[in-house]
Amino acid sequence: MKRMTTKRRANPVLRWVFRRGRDLLTCQLDREGHRGAYTLSLVPHWDVRQAAIERFDASVAAFRGHAAVANHLRAAGWTLAAYTLER
């Protein structure tokens, strides 16, 4: 994933907050406007400047990316603390 350098207007689709000890980390999937592109962001709450972002052109690839990150986090000892699904 690339470091996030700019803000773009996006519509939240899926947001999961993970916890490990006292640390929180958000893994979020957004749809970018009407273009159909998606952004997957990983934001550590202790230092949001370290956020990472990846862009996808297709929804299936974006959801697979989110699932891959979630699986990696769980394998590293993170647990799901909260989630939201946007409609």
C-alpha positions, 0 to 999 in steps of 0.5 A: 500500500502507498502512503496517503498524501492527498484527500479525495471525496469518497463514500464509505462502504465498509469500515472495520476497527481492529484492536491489539492491546491498547492500539486501534487500527482502521481498515476502510473501503471507500468508493470514489465518487461516480467513477467506480474506483475504490480506495482501501485505507489502513489507518493506525489511530496512534499516528494517522500520518502513517496511513496507507492507501491502495486504489482498485478499479473493480469492486471485487478486487477491492473487497478481496484486498480488504479481506486480505488485509483483515486476514493478515491483521488477524494472523498478527494478533489483531481482533475485530473491535467494531465494524460498520457497513454503509448502504 
